[in-house]
């Protein structure tokens, strides 16, 4: 490897690694803020949280990688231009494309790796992260007792603790409403003191009450419902066990999530798209035949009289040959057939659009496998020449410009994806909209950087407009 190539790569690796992990951290924090309410108060262990955060940090790579390539390439060539190293290389007879060659190869390899990650690793990561997040969100909050507040977490009980001591086990002024019999709060326990402990296997909560009274309202028969007898029982100590198994997070079978469009690779997506397309075409083809066969050509066998002749039908006397009762039967039957045909049409229509919008999601995900890789290349050819033009390194101006371009790229991407999901435009147009818009900008910036043009020199643009206007004024008039 030539010394120049080593120098360019060494200048690029540091900013790329730094910006890549910074971008991953930023997108990961967005995930934390989005789902923070689902984590708090669940009593999740460090192992579950570590696994969840690991998988979700991997899912941020498709967003972090293009931003890191854009920012690091802009910083690299900005630093080279700021320290006149880029000018020295050009004065030695090297073109900008020759200087960029090692980074072009590097970014191409990164793009190929991004495609492999998106097609092979990301579906597995989405499956793990999605199923684990579902289990976390479905799990019940941890059993916590706050002073003076009723806790209804345990099914069939409402528990209020007047005060919890510093040891976390001793309770004062405990009141328990037992409504497991589904007859209201007919059993009430009150105790001056209590002690709360968990069993060794964490499956049960043992609550030992001391110096208490229990009240039970009898409602076993009709007489009890009228007289409302009450049983009062005073106790020195009573032990109650609560089942805590429902508070443990149970893991759902991952096979239930495997058919989601985010959990499939390229070949699986293509198979699903073909299957849905055939299903939609078959439903569309069979709709007219089934409607005509079941409703449109349906006969009325209960009519005994011969059908009116054609001339009577043309003169509006179609029902003249039938009695009033038969006319009412005909109208009622026709109305029922029409309502059934309408219900059938609406059912087929709903199924059709459900399959159609599912097809769009799978097709969008198929294109997404490629847009990530191409976005890395396009953003590199924006960042590298732009850095050579502005000649500013560091984290100041490059960060501002990179963020502006990335926001533009992101807005175009989500807008195109949204339009594609709604069926407002073909999926390939929506998913490649950002690339179609930014690619000409990358070509233009590369041209300007190769020609050593000052992109932000207003006088050059003013001079070009003056030339255009002068050429129009000097154009000969046609006699």
C-alpha positions in Angstrom: 0.0 0.0 0.0 1.3 3.4 -0.9 2.2 6.0 1.7 -0.5 8.3 0.4 -3.1 5.7 0.8 -2.0 4.9 4.4 -2.1 8.6 5.2 -5.6 9.1 3.8 -7.0 6.0 5.5 -5.3 7.0 8.8 -6.9 10.4 8.5 -10.3 8.9 7.9 -10.5 6.0 10.4 -10.3 8.2 13.5 -13.2 10.5 12.6 -15.3 7.6 11.3 -15.0 5.5 14.4 -15.8 8.5 16.6 -18.8 9.8 14.6 -20.1 6.3 14.2 -20.3 5.6 17.9 -21.6 9.1 18.6 -24.4 8.6 16.1 -25.2 5.2 17.5 -25.4 6.7 21.0 -27.7 9.5 19.9 -30.1 7.1 18.1 -29.9 4.7 21.1 -30.9 7.5 23.5 -33.9 8.3 21.2 -35.0 4.7 21.7 -34.6 5.0 25.5 -36.7 8.1 25.6 -39.3 6.5 23.4 -39.8 3.4 25.6 -38.7 4.6 29.0 -42.2 4.3 30.4 -42.2 0.6 29.5 -39.1 0.0 31.6 -39.6 2.0 34.7 -41.2 0.1 37.6 -41.1 -3.3 36.0 -38.3 -4.7 38.2 -36.3 -5.9 35.2 -33.0 -7.5 35.9 -29.7 -6.3 34.6 -29.5 -9.3 32.2 -32.8 -8.5 30.5 -32.0 -4.8 30.2 -28.5 -5.6 28.8 -29.8 -8.0 26.2 -32.6 -5.5 25.2 -30.1 -2.6 24.9 -27.6 -4.7 23.0 -30.1 -5.7 20.3 -31.6 -2.2 20.0 -28.1 -0.7 19.7 -27.5 -3.0 16.7 -30.8 -1.8 15.1 -29.4 1.8 15.1 -26.6 0.9 12.7 -28.7 1.5 9.5 -29.2 5.1 10.7 -25.8 5.7 12.2 -23.7 4.4 9.4 -24.7 6.8 6.6 -24.5 9.8 9.0 -21.0 8.6 10.2 -19.7 8.3 6.6 -21.1 11.7 5.7 -19.6 13.5 8.7 -16.3 11.6 8.8 -15.6 12.2 5.1 -16.5 15.9 5.4 -14.2 16.2 8.5 -11.3 14.3 6.8 -11.2 16.4 3.6 -12.0 19.5 5.6 -8.9 18.9 7.8 -6.8 18.2 4.7 -7.9 21.4 3.1 -7.5 23.5 6.3 -3.9 22.3 6.8 -3.1 22.8 3.1 -2.3 19.1 2.7 -4.9 18.8 0.0 -3.4 21.7 -1.9 0.0 20.1 -1.7 -1.2 16.9 -3.1 -3.0 18.6 -6.0 0.2 20.7 -6.7 2.0 17.4 -7.0 -0.2 16.5 -9.9 -2.8 14.3 -8.1 -6.4 14.8 -8.9 -9.2 14.8 -6.3 -10.4 11.4 -7.6 -6.9 10.0 -7.2 -6.7 11.3 -3.6 -10.2 9.9 -2.8 -9.5 6.5 -4.3 -8.6 4.6 -1.1 -11.7 6.1 0.6 -13.9 5.2 -2.3 -12.8 1.6 -2.0 -13.2 1.7 1.8 -16.7 3.1 1.5 -17.6 0.6 -1.1 -16.6 -2.2 1.2 -18.6 -0.5 4.0 -21.6 -0.4 1.7 -21.2 -4.1 0.9 -20.9 -4.8 4.6 -24.0 -2.7 5.2 -26.0 -4.8 2.7 -24.8 -8.0 4.3 -25.8 -6.7 7.8 -29.2 -5.5 6.5 -30.0 -8.7 4.8 -28.6 -11.3 7.3 -28.0 -9.8 10.7 -30.6 -7.1 11.0 -33.7 -9.5 10.6 -32.3 -11.7 13.4 -31.7 -8.6 15.6 -35.1 -7.2 14.9 -36.6 -10.6 15.9 -34.8 -10.7 19.2 -35.4 -7.0 20.0 -39.0 -7.0 19.0 -40.0 -10.2 20.9 -38.1 -9.1 24.0 -39.6 -5.6 23.9 -43.1 -7.1 23.5 -42.5 -9.3 26.6 -41.2 -6.3 28.6 -44.2 -4.1 27.7 -46.6 -6.9 28.5 -45.1 -7.6 31.9 -46.7 -6.2 35.0 -45.1 -3.5 37.1 -43.1 -4.6 40.1 -45.0 -4.9 43.4 -44.2 -1.7 45.2 -46.0 -0.3 48.3 -46.2 3.4 48.8 -47.2 4.9 52.1 -50.9 5.7 52.3 -51.7 4.5 48.7 -53.8 1.5 47.7 -51.9 -1.1 45.6 -54.1 -3.1 43.2 -51.3 -5.0 41.4 -52.2 -8.4 42.9 -55.4 -9.7 41.4 -58.2 -10.0 43.9 -56.6 -7.7 46.5 -56.3 -4.0 47.3 -53.6 -3.3 49.9 -52.8 -0.1 51.7 -49.8 0.4 53.9 -49.8 3.3 56.3 -46.0 3.4 56.6 -43.1 1.3 55.5 -40.1 1.2 57.8 -36.5 1.8 56.6 -35.7 -2.0 56.5 -38.3 -2.3 53.6 -40.0 -5.3 55.4 -41.8 -3.9 58.4 -45.2 -2.4 57.7 -47.5 -0.3 59.9 -51.3 0.1 59.7 -52.0 -2.5 57.0 -55.4 -2.7 55.4 -56.4 -5.4 52.9 -59.6 -5.6 50.9 -60.2 -9.2 49.6 -62.6 -9.3 46.6 -61.6 -12.6 45.1 -65.2 -13.9 45.5 -66.4 -11.2 43.1 -69.0 -10.0 45.6 -67.5 -6.6 46.3 -65.1 -5.8 49.1 -66.9 -8.2 51.5 -63.7 -9.2 53.4 -61.5 -6.6 55.0 -58.4 -7.2 57.1 -56.8 -4.5 59.3 -53.6 -4.9 61.3 -51.4 -2.7 63.3 -48.2 -4.3 62.1 -47.0 -6.5 59.3 -43.8 -8.1 57.9 -43.3 -8.6 54.2 -40.9 -11.2 52.8 -40.4 -13.1 49.6 -39.8 -16.8 49.4 -36.4 -18.1 48.2 -37.7 -18.9 44.7 -39.3 -15.4 44.4 -42.6 -17.0 43.6 -44.6 -16.0 46.6 -44.9 -12.9 48.9 -45.4 -13.9 52.5 -47.2 -11.2 54.6 -47.3 -11.8 58.3 -49.9 -9.6 60.0 -49.9 -8.9 63.8 -52.6 -7.5 66.2 -55.4 -7.3 63.6 -59.0 -7.7 62.9 -60.9 -9.2 59.9 -64.4 -8.4 58.9 -66.5 -10.6 56.6 -70.0 -9.7 55.3 -72.1 -12.8 54.8 -74.1 -13.1 51.6 -74.6 -16.8 51.1 -78.4 -16.8 50.8 -81.4 -14.5 50.4 -81.8 -13.9 54.1 -78.2 -12.7 54.4 -78.8 -10.3 51.5 -81.6 -8.7 53.6 -80.1 -8.8 57.1 -76.4 -8.3 56.1 -74.8 -10.3 58.9 -71.2 -9.5 59.7 -68.4 -11.7 61.2 -65.7 -10.0 63.2 -62.5 -12.0 63.9 -59.7 -10.7 66.0 -56.3 -12.3 65.6 -52.8 -12.0 67.1 -51.0 -13.2 64.0 -52.1 -14.2 60.5 -50.0 -15.3 57.5 -51.1 -14.5 53.9 -49.3 -15.8 50.8 -49.6 -13.9 47.5 -48.7 -15.6 44.2 -46.0 -13.5 42.4 -45.6 -15.6 39.3 -47.7 -13.2 37.3 -45.1 -10.5 38.0 -42.3 -12.4 36.3 -41.6 -11.6 32.7 -42.5 -14.6 30.5 -40.8 -15.1 27.2 -43.1 -15.4 24.1 -42.3 -17.9 21.4 -40.3 -16.1 18.8 -42.0 -18.1 16.0 -45.0 -15.8 16.4 -42.9 -12.8 15.1 -40.9 -14.5 12.4 -43.3 -13.6 9.6 -43.1 -9.9 10.3 -41.7 -7.9 7.4 -38.8 -6.5 9.5 -37.6 -10.1 10.4 -37.2 -11.4 6.9 -34.2 -11.5 4.6 -34.2 -10.6 0.9 -35.2 -14.0 -0.5 -37.9 -14.4 2.2 -39.3 -11.0 1.4 -39.3 -11.8 -2.3 -41.2 -15.1 -1.7 -43.7 -13.3 0.5 -44.2 -10.5 -2.1 -44.8 -13.1 -4.9 -47.2 -15.0 -2.7 -49.2 -11.9 -1.8 -49.3 -10.7 -5.4 -50.7 -14.1 -6.6 -53.2 -14.0 -3.8 -54.4 -10.5 -4.7 -54.6 -11.4 -8.4 -56.6 -14.5 -7.6 -59.0 -12.7 -5.4 -59.5 -10.0 -8.0 -60.1 -12.6 -10.7 -62.6 -14.6 -8.7 -64.6 -11.7 -7.4 -66.6 -11.1 -10.5 -67.3 -14.7 -11.2 -68.4 -15.5 -7.6 -70.6 -12.4 -7.5 -72.3 -13.2 -10.7 -72.7 -16.9 -9.8 -74.0 -16.3 -6.3 -76.1 -13.1 -6.6 -76.4 -11.6 -10.1 -78.0 -14.6 -11.8 -80.0 -15.9 -8.8 -83.4 -17.3 -9.7 -86.7 -17.1 -7.8 -88.2 -20.7 -7.9 -91.2 -20.0 -5.8 -92.9 -18.0 -8.6 -95.6 -20.1 -10.3 -96.9 -17.8 -13.0 -95.1 -17.5 -16.3 -92.8 -14.6 -16.7 -94.3 -11.5 -18.3 -93.6 -11.0 -22.0 -91.0 -8.6 -23.2 -93.5 -6.1 -24.5 -95.0 -5.7 -21.0 -91.6 -5.3 -19.4 -90.7 -2.6 -21.9 -94.0 -0.8 -21.2 -93.4 -0.9 -17.4 -96.0 -3.6 -16.7 -93.5 -6.3 -15.5 -95.3 -6.9 -12.2 -98.8 -6.9 -13.8 -98.9 -10.7 -14.0 -98.2 -11.2 -10.3 -100.4 -10.7 -7.2 -99.6 -8.2 -4.5 -98.2 -10.9 -2.2 -95.9 -12.2 -4.9 -94.7 -8.7 -5.7 -93.8 -8.1 -2.1 -91.9 -11.4 -2.0 -90.0 -10.5 -5.2 -89.0 -7.1 -3.8 -88.0 -8.6 -0.5 -86.0 -11.3 -2.1 -84.3 -8.8 -4.4 -83.5 -6.6 -1.5 -82.0 -9.5 0.5 -79.9 -10.5 -2.5 -78.7 -6.9 -3.0 -77.7 -6.6 0.7 -75.9 -10.0 0.6 -74.0 -8.9 -2.6 -73.1 -5.6 -0.9 -71.8 -7.4 2.2 -69.8 -9.9 0.1 -68.3 -7.0 -1.9 -67.3 -5.1 1.2 -65.8 -8.2 2.7 -63.8 -8.9 -0.4 -62.7 -5.3 -0.6 -61.5 -5.2 3.0 -59.5 -8.4 2.5 -58.1 -7.1 -0.8 -56.9 -3.8 0.8 -55.5 -5.6 3.8 -53.4 -7.8 1.6 -52.5 -4.9 -0.6 -51.1 -2.8 2.2 -49.3 -5.8 3.6 -47.7 -6.3 0.2 -46.6 -2.7 0.2 -44.8 -3.1 3.6 -43.0 -6.2 2.4 -42.0 -4.6 -0.9 -40.8 -1.5 1.0 -38.6 -3.6 3.3 -37.2 -5.4 0.2 -36.1 -2.0 -1.3 -34.7 -0.9 2.1 -32.1 -3.6 1.9 -30.5 -1.8 -1.0 -31.2 1.9 -0.1 -28.9 1.7 3.0 -25.9 0.6 1.0 -26.5 3.1 -1.8 -27.1 5.9 0.8 -23.6 5.3 2.2 -22.0 5.9 -1.3 -24.2 8.9 -2.1 -23.5 10.6 1.2 -19.8 10.0 0.9 -19.7 11.7 -2.5 -21.5 14.7 -0.8 -19.3 14.9 2.3 -15.8 14.3 0.7 -16.0 17.0 -2.0 -17.9 19.4 0.3 -15.1 19.1 2.8 -12.5 19.8 0.1 -14.5 22.9 -0.9 -15.2 24.5 2.6 -11.7 23.4 4.0 -12.9 23.4 7.6 -12.2 20.4 9.9 -13.1 19.6 13.4 -16.6 19.3 14.8 -17.9 22.8 14.1 -18.9 23.6 10.5 -18.7 20.0 9.3 -21.2 18.9 12.0 -23.7 21.6 11.0 -23.5 20.9 7.3 -23.6 17.1 7.8 -26.7 17.4 10.1 -28.5 19.6 7.5 -27.8 17.1 4.7 -28.7 14.1 6.9 -31.9 15.7 8.0 -32.7 16.4 4.3 -32.0 12.7 3.5 -34.0 11.5 6.5 -37.0 13.7 5.7 -37.0 12.6 2.1 -36.7 8.9 3.1 -39.6 8.9 5.6 -41.7 11.0 3.3 -41.2 8.7 0.4 -41.8 5.6 2.6 -45.0 7.1 3.9 -46.3 7.8 0.4 -45.3 4.3 -0.7 -47.1 2.8 2.3 -50.2 4.7 1.5 -50.1 3.6 -2.1 -49.8 7.2 -3.4 -46.7 6.3 -5.4 -44.9 3.1 -6.5 -42.7 1.6 -3.7 -39.5 1.9 -5.7 -40.1 5.6 -6.2 -40.8 6.3 -2.6 -37.9 4.3 -1.2 -35.4 5.7 -3.7 -36.7 9.3 -3.5 -33.8 10.5 -1.2 -31.2 8.9 -3.5 -32.7 10.4 -6.6 -32.6 13.9 -5.0 -29.2 13.7 -3.4 -27.3 11.9 -6.1 -27.3 15.0 -8.5 -26.0 17.1 -5.6 -23.2 14.6 -5.0 -22.2 14.7 -8.7 -22.4 18.5 -8.7 -20.2 18.9 -5.6 -17.7 16.4 -6.9 -17.5 18.4 -10.2 -17.0 21.7 -8.3 -14.3 20.2 -6.0 -12.5 18.6 -9.0 -12.5 22.0 -10.8 -11.3 23.8 -7.6 -14.4 26.0 -7.8 -15.4 28.2 -4.9 -18.9 26.9 -4.2 -19.8 29.8 -1.9 -18.4 32.6 -4.0 -21.5 34.7 -5.0 -19.5 36.7 -7.6 -19.1 33.6 -9.8 -22.8 33.0 -9.9 -23.5 36.7 -10.5 -21.0 36.7 -13.4 -22.7 33.7 -14.9 -26.1 35.4 -14.8 -24.6 38.5 -16.4 -23.2 36.5 -19.3 -26.5 34.9 -19.9 -28.3 38.3 -19.8 -25.7 39.9 -22.1 -26.0 37.1 -24.6 -29.7 37.5 -24.8 -29.4 41.3 -25.4 -26.8 40.8 -28.2 -29.0 38.2 -30.0 -29.9 39.5 -33.5 -33.5 40.4 -34.2 -35.3 38.5 -36.8 -36.7 40.9 -39.6 
